[in-house]
Amino acid sequence: MLTAPNMQKAGMPGQPAGTDRRRERRRLWKRIAARYDLYLMLLLPVLWYLVFQYGPMYGVQIAFKDFNPAKGITGSAWSGFDNFERFFSSYYFGRLLWNTVSISLFSLLIAFPLPILLALLITEIRSERFKKVVQNVTYIPHFISVVVIVGMLQLFLNPQTGLVNLMMKGAGLETVPFMESAGWFKTIFVGSNIWQNMGWQSIIYIAALSGINPQLYEAAKVDGASRFRRIWHISLPGIMPIVVIMLILDVGAFMNIGFEKILLMQNDLNKEASDVIQTFIYNNGILLGDYSYSAAIGLFNSAINFALLIMINGYARRKAETSLW
């Protein structure tokens, strides 16, 4: 007697495909009913994203309009790509794009590997007491306000009374106006970000390292592997999926530098290096009220992030077999 699969193999009509779909739906609803409490917990964050993240995307259309607050979004006239053409043809487009890309690339190349290195160093510390001290010392700067951080930079790097310049003067060197120098801006910005966030960002790598099977290290010791070899062949491969995911997230936000700290550090003397896309959006959209123009620039910025996210995620899925989706 032929069963349904055998009937299909033999070319005979079996059960319709819709029957399998209905069965799958029933199984899905049964699983949801069995774990309804977990789905109810998920409901609130989903609603939050729908209301506050996806809902405001309705306003993106003002990037293609000559927006007038009195007429509203629907009443404003369409302008097509005029706002984008205005930005691309402006004399400051190249400077804004270069400053944004260079700061982001500098941060990605220097700031991204350092938390991984710090996590590896902390896990290799034998003394638990000293390990906790190192962790606390590196974590604490994360909780300092950006305003305080910039105030500290201005205090330490002051050309006349700053500690750094006083030490340089004592060594017979000339003082340097670091905060007023365009050449030093990116180094100070990225370096202070590393100092502030390196310890906090290392937490996830320390957690990943703690999940590696200790027997692997014991077996490596028996085989005569040095500490460096154990790190290279056990620790790094063990946290590589986490490293890839964090890299994807960082590349996906490549153009999002943030404008708060840059605005606090920015002045007329270093604006050549500190003027980035997000500060330009803030100045034109919030201060000058040019909403359509700033929305077009923001959409351009987001489109680059989205394209980079798709590309890096696809590359990671093919090469490392680890991706966000």
Backbone as CSV, one residue per row, in Angstrom:
resi,resn,N_x,N_y,N_z,CA_x,CA_y,CA_z,C_x,C_y,C_z
1,MET,0.844,-1.202,0.000,0.000,0.000,0.000,0.874,1.245,0.000
2,LEU,0.571,2.147,-0.882,1.377,3.341,-1.021,0.960,4.394,-0.007
3,THR,1.946,4.932,0.699,1.678,6.057,1.593,1.728,7.347,0.792
4,ALA,1.420,8.466,1.473,1.390,9.754,0.760,2.732,10.116,0.157
5,PRO,3.861,9.959,0.926,5.161,10.270,0.291,5.463,9.371,-0.895
6,ASN,5.106,8.015,-0.746,5.372,7.101,-1.851,4.502,7.412,-3.057
7,MET,3.264,7.857,-2.761,2.375,8.238,-3.859,2.935,9.418,-4.628
8,GLN,3.537,10.396,-3.882,4.115,11.555,-4.544,5.334,11.155,-5.381
9,LYS,6.143,10.179,-4.818,7.311,9.741,-5.580,6.882,9.008,-6.847
10,ALA,5.769,8.293,-6.720,5.303,7.534,-7.875,4.544,8.383,-8.873
11,GLY,4.410,9.665,-8.569,3.714,10.550,-9.476,2.239,10.617,-9.222
12,MET,1.766,9.958,-8.151,0.349,9.965,-7.829,0.054,11.132,-6.912
13,PRO,-1.123,11.684,-6.972,-1.453,12.838,-6.121,-1.525,12.441,-4.660
14,GLY,-0.841,13.189,-3.801,-0.888,12.964,-2.363,-1.690,14.041,-1.689
15,GLN,-1.347,14.315,-0.428,-2.032,15.370,0.310,-1.635,16.728,-0.242
16,PRO,-2.540,17.669,-0.301,-2.202,19.013,-0.802,-1.195,19.704,0.094
17,ALA,-0.406,20.615,-0.520,0.641,21.324,0.247,0.044,22.192,1.328
18,GLY,-1.187,22.672,1.119,-1.818,23.514,2.118,-2.063,22.813,3.432
19,THR,-2.198,21.497,3.403,-2.414,20.740,4.643,-1.203,20.829,5.552
20,ASP,-0.002,20.690,4.976,1.226,20.800,5.778,1.368,22.199,6.377
21,ARG,0.985,23.215,5.620,1.081,24.574,6.151,0.137,24.773,7.318
22,ARG,-1.065,24.233,7.196,-2.016,24.375,8.301,-1.535,23.651,9.545
23,ARG,-0.918,22.490,9.340,-0.368,21.761,10.489,0.753,22.559,11.169
24,GLU,1.607,23.162,10.347,2.690,23.973,10.912,2.137,25.163,11.691
25,ARG,1.087,25.778,11.168,0.486,26.916,11.878,-0.102,26.464,13.207
26,ARG,-0.782,25.319,13.198,-1.362,24.820,14.454,-0.272,24.523,15.477
27,ARG,0.837,23.912,15.020,1.946,23.644,15.939,2.521,24.939,16.493
28,LEU,2.634,25.953,15.623,3.158,27.244,16.073,2.257,27.858,17.131
29,TRP,0.953,27.861,16.885,0.034,28.449,17.860,0.010,27.651,19.157
30,LYS,0.213,26.347,19.076,0.293,25.542,20.294,1.527,25.911,21.109
31,ARG,2.658,26.127,20.413,3.877,26.534,21.127,3.705,27.907,21.750
32,ILE,3.047,28.817,21.030,2.806,30.150,21.580,1.899,30.080,22.800
33,ALA,0.851,29.236,22.721,-0.065,29.093,23.860,0.637,28.475,25.055
34,ALA,1.570,27.560,24.794,2.286,26.921,25.913,3.267,27.873,26.574
35,ARG,3.773,28.846,25.834,4.747,29.806,26.382,4.201,31.225,26.269
36,TYR,2.946,31.398,26.538,2.304,32.706,26.362,2.919,33.786,27.239
37,ASP,3.403,33.396,28.444,3.977,34.391,29.344,5.231,35.026,28.760
38,LEU,6.048,34.234,28.037,7.253,34.781,27.415,6.890,35.729,26.268
39,TYR,5.860,35.371,25.515,5.442,36.241,24.411,4.813,37.528,24.926
40,LEU,4.146,37.470,26.067,3.604,38.693,26.661,4.725,39.620,27.114
41,MET,5.817,39.045,27.636,6.975,39.855,28.003,7.611,40.495,26.772
42,LEU,7.545,39.803,25.642,8.119,40.333,24.409,7.249,41.419,23.802
43,LEU,5.969,41.452,24.168,5.035,42.383,23.552,5.420,43.843,23.800
44,LEU,5.830,44.166,25.021,6.140,45.555,25.362,7.323,46.110,24.567
45,PRO,8.466,45.416,24.502,9.560,45.969,23.665,9.207,46.039,22.189
46,VAL,8.398,45.099,21.689,7.981,45.163,20.289,7.137,46.410,20.046
47,LEU,6.202,46.692,20.961,5.387,47.893,20.846,6.245,49.149,20.924
48,TRP,7.249,49.135,21.789,8.135,50.292,21.928,8.848,50.571,20.607
49,TYR,9.354,49.513,19.978,10.045,49.697,18.698,9.084,50.178,17.618
50,LEU,7.877,49.633,17.596,6.917,50.048,16.584,6.538,51.516,16.740
51,VAL,6.337,51.966,17.979,5.866,53.324,18.221,6.989,54.343,18.090
52,PHE,8.150,54.040,18.670,9.207,55.046,18.761,10.318,54.890,17.727
53,GLN,10.407,53.727,17.068,11.451,53.538,16.074,10.897,53.502,14.647
54,TYR,9.847,52.738,14.438,9.290,52.625,13.096,8.228,53.686,12.812
55,GLY,7.469,54.075,13.822,6.452,55.110,13.632,7.009,56.423,13.112
56,PRO,8.094,56.955,13.703,8.647,58.227,13.207,9.210,58.165,11.792
57,MET,9.394,56.960,11.250,9.909,56.864,9.880,8.935,57.459,8.860
58,TYR,7.699,57.661,9.285,6.727,58.338,8.428,7.219,59.741,8.052
59,GLY,7.954,60.384,8.955,8.433,61.739,8.710,9.627,61.835,7.797
60,VAL,10.181,60.685,7.367,11.343,60.711,6.471,10.998,61.382,5.149
61,GLN,9.731,61.391,4.787,9.336,61.958,3.498,9.621,63.448,3.394
62,ILE,9.838,64.137,4.537,10.128,65.569,4.444,11.476,65.818,3.780
63,ALA,12.317,64.768,3.699,13.584,64.912,2.973,13.342,65.180,1.493
64,PHE,12.172,64.790,0.988,11.836,64.983,-0.422,10.819,66.098,-0.604
65,LYS,10.645,66.920,0.434,9.676,68.004,0.372,10.317,69.318,0.783
66,ASP,9.639,70.390,0.456,9.991,71.710,0.967,9.126,71.925,2.212
67,PHE,9.579,71.363,3.310,8.734,71.260,4.503,8.462,72.625,5.122
68,ASN,7.183,72.830,5.403,6.729,74.041,6.088,5.951,73.599,7.324
69,PRO,6.444,73.911,8.541,5.747,73.456,9.751,4.292,73.895,9.813
70,ALA,3.977,75.050,9.223,2.592,75.535,9.260,1.673,74.663,8.407
71,LYS,2.188,74.105,7.323,1.382,73.262,6.441,1.409,71.796,6.841
72,GLY,2.399,71.416,7.633,2.514,70.017,8.020,3.208,69.181,6.965
73,ILE,3.369,67.898,7.266,4.077,67.009,6.347,3.277,66.780,5.076
74,THR,1.991,66.496,5.210,1.176,66.204,4.025,0.896,67.441,3.185
75,GLY,0.867,68.614,3.813,0.560,69.833,3.069,1.741,70.482,2.398
76,SER,2.940,70.071,2.739,4.141,70.663,2.144,4.344,70.159,0.721
77,ALA,4.913,71.013,-0.103,5.100,70.682,-1.514,6.292,69.745,-1.698
78,TRP,6.168,68.849,-2.672,7.257,67.931,-2.995,8.369,68.687,-3.734
79,SER,9.595,68.350,-3.376,10.747,68.963,-4.041,11.654,67.934,-4.692
80,GLY,11.311,66.661,-4.600,12.119,65.613,-5.209,13.476,65.468,-4.534
81,PHE,14.513,65.427,-5.342,15.874,65.236,-4.830,16.635,66.555,-4.719
82,ASP,15.914,67.663,-4.660,16.585,68.971,-4.598,17.461,69.113,-3.366
83,ASN,16.977,68.622,-2.226,17.755,68.736,-0.988,19.036,67.907,-1.045
84,PHE,18.960,66.730,-1.672,20.151,65.890,-1.814,21.149,66.544,-2.776
85,GLU,20.652,67.074,-3.892,21.536,67.732,-4.852,22.201,68.954,-4.236
86,ARG,21.452,69.663,-3.407,22.023,70.839,-2.729,23.180,70.429,-1.823
87,PHE,23.023,69.305,-1.130,24.076,68.838,-0.219,25.277,68.310,-0.999
88,PHE,25.037,67.496,-2.016,26.136,66.899,-2.775,26.951,67.943,-3.542
89,SER,26.314,69.020,-3.951,27.010,70.049,-4.725,27.599,71.155,-3.862
90,SER,27.403,71.092,-2.548,27.909,72.136,-1.660,29.424,72.013,-1.493
91,TYR,30.071,73.115,-1.187,31.533,73.113,-1.063,32.001,72.381,0.186
92,TYR,31.135,72.242,1.191,31.516,71.589,2.436,31.201,70.097,2.436
93,PHE,30.637,69.551,1.355,30.279,68.130,1.325,31.520,67.246,1.481
94,GLY,32.572,67.532,0.743,33.779,66.726,0.822,34.405,66.749,2.196
95,ARG,34.440,67.936,2.826,35.033,68.040,4.154,34.225,67.275,5.190
96,LEU,32.904,67.401,5.138,32.046,66.692,6.086,32.192,65.187,5.938
97,LEU,32.177,64.710,4.697,32.280,63.269,4.457,33.645,62.742,4.877
98,TRP,34.703,63.466,4.562,36.046,63.013,4.925,36.233,62.986,6.441
99,ASN,35.802,64.028,7.133,35.947,64.049,8.583,35.162,62.917,9.236
100,THR,33.940,62.676,8.756,33.123,61.597,9.331,33.763,60.239,9.083
101,VAL,34.178,59.983,7.853,34.755,58.678,7.506,36.098,58.475,8.201
102,SER,36.936,59.491,8.241,38.264,59.339,8.837,38.179,59.096,10.342
103,ILE,37.294,59.814,11.038,37.144,59.595,12.477,36.580,58.204,12.749
104,SER,35.586,57.786,11.970,34.994,56.460,12.160,35.994,55.357,11.853
105,LEU,36.762,55.530,10.783,37.756,54.517,10.421,38.874,54.461,11.454
106,PHE,39.295,55.619,11.938,40.307,55.676,12.992,39.815,54.952,14.238
107,SER,38.560,55.174,14.602,37.990,54.523,15.768,37.879,53.018,15.566
108,LEU,37.473,52.608,14.357,37.294,51.181,14.090,38.625,50.437,14.120
109,LEU,39.668,51.043,13.557,40.968,50.373,13.492,41.693,50.351,14.835
110,ILE,41.525,51.402,15.625,42.267,51.510,16.884,41.400,51.125,18.087
111,ALA,40.193,51.680,18.160,39.367,51.491,19.348,38.708,50.117,19.399
112,PHE,38.439,49.504,18.260,37.751,48.215,18.296,38.613,47.081,18.854
113,PRO,39.887,46.923,18.455,40.658,45.780,18.980,41.075,45.933,20.447
114,LEU,41.166,47.167,20.973,41.704,47.353,22.316,40.852,46.718,23.413
115,PRO,39.519,46.799,23.388,38.750,46.072,24.412,38.980,44.566,24.378
116,ILE,39.203,44.010,23.193,39.495,42.571,23.104,40.822,42.269,23.779
117,LEU,41.826,43.101,23.502,43.136,42.920,24.125,43.050,43.079,25.638
118,LEU,42.294,44.080,26.092,42.132,44.288,27.536,41.454,43.086,28.190
119,ALA,40.432,42.535,27.543,39.747,41.366,28.102,40.691,40.169,28.202
120,LEU,41.524,39.979,27.186,42.497,38.880,27.225,43.509,39.084,28.351
121,LEU,43.958,40.326,28.535,44.927,40.604,29.593,44.310,40.407,30.968
122,ILE,43.062,40.848,31.143,42.411,40.718,32.457,42.214,39.246,32.816
123,THR,41.816,38.433,31.857,41.600,37.016,32.150,42.902,36.274,32.443
124,GLU,44.028,36.836,32.025,45.314,36.190,32.298,45.896,36.591,33.645
125,ILE,45.290,37.553,34.327,45.776,37.962,35.653,45.470,36.860,36.658
126,ARG,46.448,36.419,37.385,46.272,35.321,38.338,45.629,35.796,39.637
127,SER,46.002,36.956,40.106,45.488,37.469,41.371,44.072,38.001,41.183
128,GLU,43.115,37.402,41.896,41.726,37.831,41.783,41.543,39.256,42.308
129,ARG,42.255,39.600,43.356,42.140,40.937,43.934,42.639,41.990,42.952
130,PHE,43.797,41.737,42.353,44.338,42.688,41.392,43.463,42.754,40.140
131,LYS,42.878,41.619,39.741,41.989,41.593,38.586,40.782,42.492,38.815
132,LYS,40.196,42.453,40.007,39.037,43.299,40.311,39.419,44.778,40.305
133,VAL,40.622,45.072,40.806,41.084,46.463,40.803,41.219,46.979,39.373
134,VAL,41.811,46.175,38.498,41.987,46.572,37.104,40.635,46.753,36.423
135,GLN,39.710,45.859,36.693,38.384,45.969,36.095,37.683,47.244,36.545
136,ASN,37.727,47.535,37.836,37.065,48.743,38.344,37.695,50.010,37.781
137,VAL,39.025,50.026,37.697,39.718,51.209,37.189,39.364,51.464,35.728
138,THR,39.216,50.404,34.948,38.910,50.575,33.525,37.424,50.803,33.273
139,TYR,36.545,50.341,34.179,35.104,50.528,33.989,34.648,51.932,34.354
140,ILE,35.223,52.506,35.411,34.701,53.751,35.997,34.602,54.896,34.991
141,PRO,35.582,55.116,34.096,35.454,56.256,33.167,34.196,56.231,32.310
142,HIS,33.609,55.057,32.102,32.398,54.977,31.281,31.243,55.757,31.903
143,PHE,31.228,55.879,33.217,30.122,56.515,33.914,30.341,58.019,34.114
144,ILE,31.433,58.536,33.586,31.685,59.971,33.677,30.956,60.666,32.528
145,SER,30.316,61.770,32.828,29.575,62.515,31.811,30.517,63.023,30.715
146,VAL,29.971,63.105,29.494,30.746,63.627,28.367,31.177,65.068,28.640
147,VAL,30.317,65.835,29.279,30.654,67.222,29.612,31.863,67.264,30.536
148,VAL,31.889,66.355,31.504,33.018,66.304,32.440,34.285,65.867,31.709
149,ILE,34.148,64.913,30.802,35.311,64.436,30.039,35.933,65.577,29.247
150,VAL,35.107,66.347,28.555,35.626,67.467,27.762,36.216,68.525,28.683
151,GLY,35.603,68.755,29.836,36.180,69.693,30.802,37.548,69.240,31.280
152,MET,37.701,67.942,31.505,39.008,67.401,31.898,40.038,67.586,30.787
153,LEU,39.628,67.361,29.536,40.543,67.554,28.420,41.004,69.006,28.325
154,GLN,40.074,69.926,28.476,40.433,71.342,28.423,41.344,71.729,29.582
155,LEU,41.132,71.105,30.729,41.961,71.411,31.896,43.372,70.851,31.733
156,PHE,43.474,69.606,31.303,44.788,68.962,31.192,45.589,69.452,29.988
157,LEU,44.903,69.884,28.926,45.584,70.266,27.689,45.668,71.773,27.484
158,ASN,45.361,72.541,28.527,45.450,73.993,28.429,46.884,74.414,28.101
159,PRO,47.081,75.330,27.141,48.452,75.697,26.736,49.274,76.336,27.849
160,GLN,48.626,77.041,28.793,49.355,77.731,29.849,49.403,76.926,31.151
161,THR,48.270,76.399,31.565,48.198,75.768,32.895,47.943,74.269,32.842
162,GLY,47.808,73.693,31.663,47.525,72.271,31.553,48.686,71.403,31.974
163,LEU,48.374,70.258,32.581,49.407,69.355,33.079,50.309,68.865,31.960
164,VAL,49.732,68.542,30.825,50.521,68.005,29.712,51.514,69.047,29.204
165,ASN,51.062,70.272,29.021,51.958,71.312,28.525,52.990,71.724,29.569
166,LEU,52.628,71.667,30.840,53.611,71.956,31.885,54.722,70.912,31.884
167,MET,54.365,69.653,31.674,55.370,68.596,31.594,56.232,68.781,30.347
168,MET,55.625,69.176,29.225,56.393,69.420,28.015,57.330,70.611,28.193
169,LYS,56.847,71.638,28.875,57.688,72.806,29.130,58.851,72.438,30.039
170,GLY,58.571,71.586,31.046,59.641,71.143,31.937,60.688,70.315,31.228
171,ALA,60.283,69.622,30.142,61.229,68.814,29.371,61.926,69.629,28.287
172,GLY,61.666,70.948,28.247,62.315,71.807,27.274,61.624,71.862,25.929
173,LEU,60.386,71.382,25.855,59.647,71.393,24.600,58.687,72.577,24.559
174,GLU,58.260,72.939,23.374,57.310,74.024,23.226,55.905,73.544,23.555
175,THR,55.114,74.440,24.115,53.730,74.095,24.437,52.903,74.016,23.148
176,VAL,51.857,73.195,23.194,50.998,72.957,22.032,49.551,73.239,22.414
177,PRO,48.849,74.078,21.661,47.415,74.305,21.919,46.595,73.145,21.356
178,PHE,46.566,72.040,22.072,45.947,70.820,21.556,44.485,71.025,21.168
179,MET,43.701,71.650,22.031,42.261,71.773,21.807,41.935,72.768,20.694
180,GLU,42.862,73.626,20.340,42.638,74.597,19.272,43.297,74.186,17.969
181,SER,43.848,72.984,17.931,44.582,72.528,16.750,43.745,71.515,15.982
182,ALA,43.540,71.777,14.685,42.792,70.838,13.847,43.545,69.524,13.673
183,GLY,44.870,69.585,13.671,45.664,68.372,13.499,45.584,67.418,14.667
184,TRP,45.293,67.928,15.854,45.230,67.084,17.042,43.810,66.650,17.393
185,PHE,42.809,67.201,16.718,41.429,66.958,17.149,41.060,65.473,17.103
186,LYS,41.307,64.823,15.981,40.883,63.433,15.829,41.605,62.514,16.808
187,THR,42.878,62.774,17.037,43.632,61.959,17.983,43.078,62.117,19.398
188,ILE,42.791,63.342,19.787,42.245,63.586,21.132,40.847,62.995,21.256
189,PHE,40.033,63.157,20.237,38.661,62.653,20.279,38.639,61.131,20.394
190,VAL,39.361,60.440,19.525,39.376,58.975,19.543,40.087,58.457,20.791
191,GLY,41.198,59.095,21.176,41.923,58.646,22.356,41.111,58.760,23.630
192,SER,40.389,59.863,23.788,39.554,60.020,24.985,38.383,59.049,24.967
193,ASN,37.856,58.730,23.779,36.800,57.720,23.679,37.302,56.349,24.100
194,ILE,38.528,56.032,23.693,39.114,54.752,24.091,39.260,54.683,25.597
195,TRP,39.793,55.731,26.200,39.976,55.750,27.650,38.647,55.622,28.382
196,GLN,37.603,56.250,27.852,36.323,56.258,28.532,35.556,54.948,28.365
197,ASN,35.648,54.300,27.214,34.754,53.181,26.915,35.447,51.829,26.796
198,MET,36.774,51.790,26.801,37.472,50.531,26.577,37.125,49.496,27.642
199,GLY,37.135,49.876,28.907,36.835,48.929,29.973,35.413,48.414,29.918
200,TRP,34.472,49.308,29.620,33.074,48.909,29.549,32.832,47.954,28.380
201,GLN,33.456,48.238,27.237,33.265,47.391,26.063,33.927,46.027,26.224
202,SER,34.894,45.921,27.118,35.575,44.638,27.321,34.732,43.648,28.123
203,ILE,33.649,44.108,28.751,32.851,43.226,29.605,32.303,42.049,28.815
204,ILE,31.792,42.311,27.624,31.184,41.238,26.839,32.229,40.204,26.422
205,TYR,33.461,40.654,26.174,34.517,39.707,25.801,34.987,38.906,27.017
206,ILE,35.022,39.542,28.169,35.377,38.811,29.395,34.337,37.733,29.687
207,ALA,33.048,38.077,29.483,31.985,37.087,29.672,32.120,35.933,28.692
208,ALA,32.485,36.245,27.440,32.660,35.183,26.440,33.859,34.300,26.784
209,LEU,34.920,34.906,27.283,36.104,34.125,27.662,35.817,33.206,28.843
210,SER,34.953,33.661,29.749,34.625,32.820,30.917,33.812,31.591,30.519
211,GLY,33.216,31.605,29.327,32.435,30.460,28.870,33.242,29.405,28.142
212,ILE,34.525,29.646,27.941,35.376,28.656,27.273,35.694,27.522,28.241
213,ASN,35.648,26.325,27.763,35.893,25.142,28.589,37.316,25.171,29.160
214,PRO,37.487,25.191,30.493,38.846,25.223,31.085,39.688,24.001,30.730
215,GLN,39.044,22.895,30.397,39.809,21.695,30.054,40.645,21.890,28.792
216,LEU,40.209,22.794,27.936,41.004,23.076,26.739,42.347,23.690,27.113
217,TYR,42.328,24.589,28.083,43.587,25.204,28.545,44.466,24.167,29.239
218,GLU,43.849,23.285,30.010,44.624,22.257,30.708,45.280,21.306,29.707
219,ALA,44.535,20.941,28.690,45.104,20.053,27.671,46.238,20.740,26.918
220,ALA,46.095,22.040,26.665,47.151,22.781,25.976,48.403,22.879,26.835
221,LYS,48.225,23.054,28.153,49.381,23.099,29.055,50.123,21.768,29.045
222,VAL,49.356,20.682,29.057,49.981,19.353,29.040,50.780,19.156,27.755
223,ASP,50.266,19.704,26.661,50.971,19.584,25.380,52.149,20.538,25.263
224,GLY,52.359,21.382,26.279,53.501,22.288,26.273,53.260,23.610,25.588
225,ALA,52.017,23.978,25.378,51.713,25.250,24.722,52.010,26.414,25.653
226,SER,52.637,27.453,25.136,52.920,28.644,25.928,51.634,29.442,26.148
227,ARG,51.730,30.475,26.997,50.553,31.293,27.263,50.075,31.990,25.994
228,PHE,51.007,32.480,25.199,50.623,33.130,23.953,49.921,32.151,23.019
229,ARG,50.414,30.916,22.941,49.794,29.908,22.091,48.388,29.567,22.581
230,ARG,48.201,29.529,23.879,46.873,29.230,24.426,45.891,30.350,24.088
231,ILE,46.376,31.581,24.157,45.510,32.709,23.800,45.172,32.669,22.315
232,TRP,46.185,32.384,21.493,46.002,32.438,20.045,45.123,31.303,19.522
233,HIS,45.279,30.115,20.100,44.585,28.939,19.566,43.337,28.552,20.343
234,ILE,43.113,29.123,21.533,41.933,28.759,22.325,41.071,29.979,22.626
235,SER,41.693,31.009,23.219,40.911,32.171,23.650,40.310,32.926,22.462
236,LEU,41.151,33.288,21.496,40.653,34.054,20.348,39.618,33.294,19.518
237,PRO,39.864,32.016,19.164,38.793,31.293,18.446,37.522,31.138,19.280
238,GLY,37.655,31.067,20.609,36.484,30.898,21.463,35.575,32.115,21.486
239,ILE,36.159,33.306,21.335,35.348,34.531,21.359,35.134,35.109,19.970
240,MET,35.623,34.438,18.941,35.527,34.993,17.593,34.091,35.256,17.140
241,PRO,33.111,34.375,17.448,31.732,34.725,17.050,31.250,36.037,17.670
242,ILE,31.601,36.296,18.934,31.223,37.553,19.577,31.950,38.724,18.926
243,VAL,33.210,38.535,18.593,33.985,39.588,17.930,33.350,39.945,16.588
244,VAL,32.937,38.940,15.833,32.330,39.185,14.525,31.014,39.942,14.674
245,ILE,30.190,39.542,15.638,28.910,40.230,15.855,29.137,41.688,16.251
246,MET,30.082,41.935,17.149,30.366,43.307,17.563,30.927,44.124,16.409
247,LEU,31.728,43.486,15.553,32.260,44.188,14.384,31.139,44.566,13.424
248,ILE,30.192,43.664,13.221,29.053,43.959,12.351,28.263,45.142,12.894
249,LEU,28.029,45.153,14.203,27.276,46.256,14.805,28.029,47.572,14.683
250,ASP,29.346,47.536,14.868,30.140,48.760,14.756,30.162,49.279,13.318
251,VAL,30.305,48.384,12.355,30.313,48.808,10.958,28.931,49.317,10.558
252,GLY,27.871,48.717,11.118,26.525,49.168,10.826,26.225,50.560,11.339
253,ALA,27.006,51.013,12.309,26.863,52.388,12.822,28.101,53.212,12.487
254,PHE,28.714,52.897,11.346,29.991,53.505,10.976,29.910,55.021,10.880
255,MET,28.828,55.545,10.355,28.691,56.990,10.132,28.114,57.726,11.330
256,ASN,27.736,56.988,12.368,27.134,57.617,13.545,28.214,57.876,14.596
257,ILE,28.828,59.014,14.505,29.881,59.367,15.457,29.279,59.943,16.731
258,GLY,28.181,60.640,16.602,27.627,61.368,17.738,28.119,62.804,17.712
259,PHE,27.219,63.723,18.054,27.585,65.132,17.927,27.806,65.820,19.273
260,GLU,27.403,65.186,20.388,27.491,65.874,21.670,28.933,66.219,22.037
261,LYS,29.785,65.207,22.019,31.178,65.428,22.413,31.909,66.315,21.408
262,ILE,31.617,66.120,20.124,32.270,66.929,19.101,31.874,68.394,19.243
263,LEU,30.589,68.660,19.526,30.148,70.040,19.716,30.836,70.686,20.910
264,LEU,31.033,69.908,21.968,31.689,70.447,23.158,33.167,70.724,22.906
265,MET,33.788,69.918,22.039,35.209,70.106,21.742,35.441,71.085,20.593
266,GLN,34.401,71.378,19.839,34.563,72.154,18.608,34.743,73.640,18.890
267,ASN,35.600,74.266,18.126,35.771,75.717,18.143,36.171,76.166,16.736
268,ASP,36.288,77.460,16.553,36.566,77.996,15.220,37.925,77.563,14.684
269,LEU,38.872,77.248,15.570,40.219,76.906,15.127,40.346,75.449,14.698
270,ASN,39.543,74.565,15.269,39.647,73.147,14.895,38.465,72.669,14.057
271,LYS,37.615,73.585,13.592,36.400,73.203,12.865,36.713,72.510,11.552
272,GLU,37.876,72.771,11.004,38.254,72.119,9.751,38.286,70.603,9.897
273,ALA,38.648,70.112,11.100,38.730,68.671,11.342,37.574,68.137,12.169
274,SER,36.822,69.017,12.823,35.773,68.566,13.738,34.367,68.677,13.172
275,ASP,34.226,69.266,12.006,32.898,69.428,11.418,32.525,68.135,10.699
276,VAL,31.549,67.389,11.261,31.122,66.112,10.695,29.657,66.211,10.295
277,ILE,29.146,65.150,9.693,27.777,65.178,9.167,26.761,65.412,10.272
278,GLN,26.930,64.766,11.400,25.922,64.873,12.452,25.922,66.248,13.116
279,THR,27.061,66.877,13.256,27.068,68.239,13.780,26.445,69.194,12.769
280,PHE,26.655,68.916,11.499,26.048,69.746,10.453,24.527,69.604,10.468
281,ILE,24.039,68.380,10.675,22.593,68.159,10.790,22.035,68.906,11.988
282,TYR,22.747,68.860,13.098,22.292,69.562,14.309,22.219,71.073,14.066
283,ASN,23.242,71.617,13.464,23.277,73.071,13.240,22.192,73.526,12.272
284,ASN,21.961,72.743,11.207,20.976,73.156,10.204,19.551,72.794,10.602
285,GLY,19.389,71.636,11.253,18.046,71.208,11.581,17.496,71.811,12.854
286,ILE,18.308,71.857,13.914,17.842,72.343,15.212,18.035,73.848,15.347
287,LEU,19.213,74.320,15.016,19.509,75.733,15.238,18.931,76.627,14.145
288,LEU,19.023,76.209,12.872,18.570,77.040,11.767,17.165,76.688,11.284
289,GLY,16.627,75.545,11.698,15.277,75.169,11.327,15.108,74.750,9.883
290,ASP,16.182,74.329,9.219,16.095,73.861,7.830,15.814,72.356,7.863
291,TYR,14.576,72.005,8.130,14.222,70.618,8.438,14.356,69.684,7.240
292,SER,13.899,70.097,6.100,13.967,69.225,4.920,15.415,68.938,4.529
293,TYR,16.233,69.953,4.555,17.638,69.794,4.180,18.353,68.867,5.153
294,SER,18.155,69.078,6.450,18.811,68.238,7.447,18.261,66.812,7.407
295,ALA,16.963,66.652,7.099,16.400,65.304,6.978,17.007,64.562,5.794
296,ALA,17.251,65.255,4.699,17.882,64.632,3.536,19.305,64.185,3.859
297,ILE,20.037,65.013,4.587,21.403,64.642,4.966,21.378,63.446,5.917
298,GLY,20.449,63.459,6.873,20.326,62.337,7.796,19.949,61.050,7.088
299,LEU,19.082,61.138,6.079,18.698,59.951,5.311,19.877,59.418,4.516
300,PHE,20.670,60.325,3.946,21.886,59.909,3.240,22.845,59.193,4.191
301,ASN,23.000,59.719,5.394,23.866,59.120,6.395,23.371,57.720,6.782
302,SER,22.059,57.595,6.986,21.475,56.304,7.365,21.566,55.295,6.226
303,ALA,21.427,55.764,4.990,21.515,54.856,3.847,22.909,54.236,3.747
304,ILE,23.946,55.020,4.027,25.304,54.478,4.010,25.463,53.425,5.104
305,ASN,24.952,53.715,6.296,25.024,52.739,7.390,24.300,51.447,7.023
306,PHE,23.129,51.576,6.424,22.353,50.394,6.050,23.089,49.563,5.008
307,ALA,23.673,50.224,4.019,24.415,49.505,2.975,25.634,48.792,3.562
308,LEU,26.347,49.470,4.452,27.510,48.843,5.084,27.095,47.656,5.941
309,LEU,25.974,47.778,6.644,25.488,46.676,7.476,25.152,45.452,6.634
310,ILE,24.468,45.661,5.510,24.120,44.543,4.631,25.376,43.872,4.089
311,MET,26.352,44.671,3.677,27.566,44.109,3.085,28.401,43.356,4.108
312,ILE,28.624,43.943,5.289,29.465,43.283,6.288,28.776,42.049,6.851
313,ASN,27.446,42.084,6.958,26.729,40.919,7.451,26.809,39.764,6.447
314,GLY,26.654,40.087,5.160,26.774,39.049,4.143,28.175,38.475,4.061
315,TYR,29.171,39.344,4.181,30.563,38.875,4.140,30.877,37.988,5.344
316,ALA,30.404,38.390,6.526,30.648,37.589,7.725,29.936,36.247,7.651
317,ARG,28.748,36.228,7.056,28.007,34.965,6.930,28.738,33.999,6.015
318,ARG,29.361,34.525,4.955,30.069,33.639,4.022,31.418,33.197,4.573
319,LYS,32.163,34.107,5.190,33.529,33.807,5.605,33.627,33.210,7.002
320,ALA,32.878,33.789,7.963,32.994,33.359,9.356,31.814,32.511,9.808
321,GLU,30.795,32.367,8.965,29.589,31.609,9.308,28.930,32.140,10.568
322,THR,29.056,33.442,10.783,28.419,34.121,11.912,27.858,35.442,11.399
323,SER,26.601,35.706,11.701,25.980,36.917,11.212,24.783,37.267,12.087
324,LEU,24.217,38.457,11.844,23.037,38.872,12.592,21.796,38.153,12.084
325,TRP,21.761,37.814,10.816,20.619,37.070,10.271,21.077,36.183,9.133
